[in-house]
């Protein structure tokens, strides 16, 4: 395999060590230094603090507190739609799954089975189904919400690489989203099965869900599975289901019978949590 020159640092950098170091710094409280870092981050990425529940940098004890900040009530109203967008960010890709192949970028596809951690039965539920890959940039709101009401069936933490997940890397690293560390969440909905995959990346210190808390660390190097009895975890449409402690990507898998995408959804376009994604009530 020929590695594009622009992607070479992704293969050479000590990504795990950098991620552990960043995670330690992000969850530590350094007083005025933390406030200064947050102020620089807001200025660098033009973060809209007017919509944040706590809008002053000094309100946050740690960088993680700031990064996973809550929004003011009503900041993300839900559209009247069967499926709503689960995050703020940009559409990396979306559309049909071709049998079991998900389009990553020009010249790159990967399988649903690889994405969900090797579970052939789960992957088969989405043959010829639909997918959306949503990229969260550093400036975005980093809580993840339910696109439709669902009952949690299982959560799987899949170890993997920690490549960056920005658009440039998506074009250059084959099978990126099925190679990186990820948390696979399987739900049952009134329209059939749904999977939400939280994909880790370089500097992503950890991922968390509302029912489990922080999933990683620890990083044991082994797949870990958590089963949930029917009805133990039920989440309404628009409810928070998880968050990234430093940003990354969500890959959403929908069954074949899912309604058509919002025609305004195109690769590269911006999205906001709560906007119509597919279908209409």
C-alpha positions in Angstrom: 0.0 0.0 0.0 1.3 3.4 -1.0 0.8 6.0 1.8 0.0 9.5 0.6 2.7 12.0 1.8 0.0 14.1 3.6 -1.0 11.1 5.7 2.5 9.8 6.6 2.5 11.6 10.0 -0.7 9.7 10.9 1.3 6.5 10.6 4.5 7.7 12.3 3.1 9.7 15.3 2.8 8.0 18.7 -1.0 8.5 18.6 -1.8 6.5 21.8 0.8 8.3 23.9 -0.4 11.7 22.6 -4.0 10.8 23.3 -3.3 9.7 26.8 -1.3 12.9 27.5 -4.1 15.0 26.0 -6.7 13.1 28.0 -4.8 13.7 31.2 -4.5 17.4 30.6 -8.1 17.8 29.5 -9.5 16.3 32.7 -7.2 18.1 35.1 -8.1 21.4 36.8 -5.3 24.0 36.5 -7.3 27.1 37.5 -6.3 30.3 35.6 -4.2 28.2 33.1 -7.3 26.1 32.2 -9.3 29.3 31.7 -6.5 30.7 29.5 -6.4 27.5 27.3 -10.2 27.6 26.9 -10.1 31.3 25.9 -7.4 30.5 23.3 -9.5 27.6 22.0 -12.6 29.7 21.7 -10.8 32.3 19.7 -8.9 29.8 17.5 -12.0 27.8 16.5 -14.6 30.6 16.8 -16.8 28.7 19.2 -20.2 30.2 19.7 -20.5 30.6 23.5 -23.7 32.6 23.3 -25.6 29.3 23.0 -23.8 27.6 25.9 -25.6 27.2 29.2 -22.4 28.5 30.9 -21.0 31.1 28.6 -17.9 32.2 30.4 -14.6 30.4 30.1 -14.0 30.7 33.9 -17.2 28.7 34.5 -15.4 25.5 33.5 -13.2 23.7 36.0 -11.5 21.5 33.3 -11.1 21.6 29.6 -13.3 18.5 29.3 -16.1 20.3 31.2 -15.9 23.1 28.5 -15.6 20.7 25.6 -18.7 18.7 26.6 -20.6 21.9 27.6 -24.4 21.9 27.7 -26.4 24.2 25.6 -29.2 26.6 26.7 -32.7 25.2 26.7 -34.3 25.4 23.3 -30.9 25.9 21.5 -31.6 22.7 19.4 -35.3 22.3 18.8 -36.3 19.0 17.3 -37.7 19.0 13.8 -41.0 17.2 13.1 -39.3 14.2 11.5 -39.0 10.5 12.0 -35.3 10.7 12.2 -33.4 13.8 13.4 -29.7 14.6 13.2 -27.9 13.3 16.4 -25.0 15.8 16.4 -23.7 19.2 15.3 -21.0 18.8 12.6 -20.7 18.1 8.9 -21.8 15.3 6.6 -18.7 13.3 5.7 -20.9 10.9 3.6 -24.4 9.5 3.7 -26.6 7.3 1.5 -27.2 3.6 0.7 -25.1 0.7 2.0 -24.2 -1.4 -1.1 -24.9 -4.9 0.3 -22.4 -4.6 3.2 -20.1 -1.9 1.9 -20.1 1.7 3.3 -18.6 4.5 1.2 -15.9 6.3 3.0 -14.4 8.5 0.3 -13.3 8.3 -3.3 -11.6 4.9 -3.7 -12.4 3.7 -0.2 -15.1 1.5 1.1 -15.3 -0.7 4.3 -17.7 -3.3 5.5 -20.5 -3.1 8.1 -19.1 -6.2 9.7 -15.7 -4.6 10.2 -17.3 -1.5 11.6 -19.4 -3.2 14.2 -16.5 -5.3 15.5 -16.9 -8.6 13.5 -20.5 -9.4 14.4 -21.8 -10.9 11.1 -25.4 -11.3 12.4 -25.6 -7.6 13.4 -24.0 -6.4 10.2 -26.4 -8.4 8.1 -29.3 -6.4 9.5 -28.1 -3.4 7.6 -27.4 -5.1 4.2 -28.6 -2.6 1.5 -29.6 -0.3 4.3 -28.6 3.4 4.9 -25.7 5.1 6.6 -24.5 8.6 7.6 -21.0 9.5 8.7 -21.0 12.7 10.7 -17.8 14.6 11.5 -17.6 16.8 14.6 -15.0 19.5 14.3 -13.3 21.1 17.4 -15.7 24.1 17.4 -18.8 21.9 17.5 -21.1 20.9 20.4 -19.9 17.5 21.4 -22.9 15.7 23.0 -24.6 13.0 20.9 -28.4 12.6 20.9 -30.9 10.0 19.8 -32.1 10.4 16.2 -35.2 8.4 17.1 -36.6 6.8 20.3 -34.8 3.5 21.0 -34.2 0.7 23.4 -30.6 -0.2 24.0 -29.7 -3.9 23.3 -25.9 -3.9 23.6 -22.8 -1.8 23.6 -19.4 -3.1 22.3 -16.1 -1.3 22.8 -13.8 -2.3 19.9 -10.1 -1.5 20.3 -8.3 0.0 17.3 -6.1 2.7 15.9 -6.3 6.4 16.7 -6.0 8.0 13.3 -7.3 11.5 12.9 -10.8 11.5 11.4 -10.8 14.8 9.5 -11.8 14.8 5.8 -8.2 14.7 4.6 -7.5 11.5 6.5 -10.8 10.0 5.4 -9.6 10.3 1.9 -6.2 8.9 2.5 -6.5 6.1 5.2 -8.3 2.9 3.9 -11.1 1.6 6.2 -10.5 4.5 8.6 -13.7 4.2 10.6 -13.5 0.4 10.9 -9.8 0.7 12.0 -10.1 3.2 14.7 -11.1 2.5 18.3 -14.9 2.8 18.6 -18.0 2.2 20.7 -20.8 0.4 18.9 -24.3 1.0 20.4 -27.2 -1.2 19.1 -30.8 0.0 19.5 -34.2 -1.4 18.7 -36.7 1.3 17.3 -40.2 1.2 15.9 -38.6 1.2 12.5 -36.2 -1.7 13.2 -32.6 -1.9 14.3 -30.3 1.1 14.5 -26.6 1.3 15.3 -24.7 4.4 16.4 -20.9 4.0 16.3 -18.8 6.5 18.2 -15.4 6.6 16.5 -12.3 7.6 18.5 -9.4 9.5 17.0 -6.0 11.1 17.8 -6.3 13.2 21.0 -9.8 11.9 21.7 -9.2 11.1 25.4 -12.3 9.0 25.9 -15.9 8.4 24.9 -18.9 8.2 27.3 -22.5 7.1 27.2 -25.3 8.2 29.6 -25.9 4.6 30.8 -22.3 3.5 31.3 -20.3 6.6 31.9 -16.7 6.8 30.5 -16.1 3.7 28.3 -12.4 4.3 27.6 -10.0 4.3 29.3 -9.3 1.6 30.2 -7.9 0.4 26.9 -7.4 -3.4 27.4 -6.8 -4.2 23.8 -9.7 -6.6 23.8 -13.3 -6.3 22.5 -15.7 -5.8 25.5 -19.4 -6.5 25.2 -22.2 -5.2 27.4 -25.7 -6.7 27.1 -28.8 -4.9 28.3 -32.2 -6.6 29.1 -35.2 -5.3 27.2 -36.4 -2.0 28.6 -33.4 -1.4 30.9 -32.2 1.6 28.9 -34.8 3.5 26.9 -34.1 6.9 25.4 -36.5 9.3 23.8 -35.8 11.0 20.5 -33.5 13.9 21.1 -32.3 12.6 24.4 -28.5 12.7 25.1 -26.9 9.2 24.6 -23.2 10.0 24.8 -20.4 12.5 24.3 -16.9 12.8 23.1 -14.2 14.0 25.4 -12.4 15.8 22.5 -14.0 15.4 19.1 -14.5 12.7 16.5 -17.1 11.1 14.3 -20.4 9.3 14.5 -21.4 6.6 12.0 -25.1 5.9 11.9 -26.5 2.6 10.4 -30.2 2.4 9.5 -32.1 -0.6 8.1 -33.2 -1.0 4.5 -36.8 0.1 5.3 -35.7 3.5 6.7 -37.2 6.5 4.9 -35.3 8.6 2.4 -32.7 11.1 3.5 -33.5 14.8 3.7 -32.7 16.0 0.1 -30.7 18.9 1.5 -28.2 16.4 3.1 -25.1 16.4 0.9 -21.5 15.4 1.6 -19.6 18.3 3.0 -22.7 20.1 4.2 -23.1 21.4 7.8 -25.7 19.8 10.1 -27.1 20.7 13.5 -28.5 18.4 16.2 -32.3 18.1 15.9 -32.7 19.1 12.3 -34.7 16.7 10.0 -32.5 13.9 8.8 -35.0 11.5 7.1 -38.7 10.8 6.9 -41.6 12.9 8.2 -44.4 12.3 10.7 
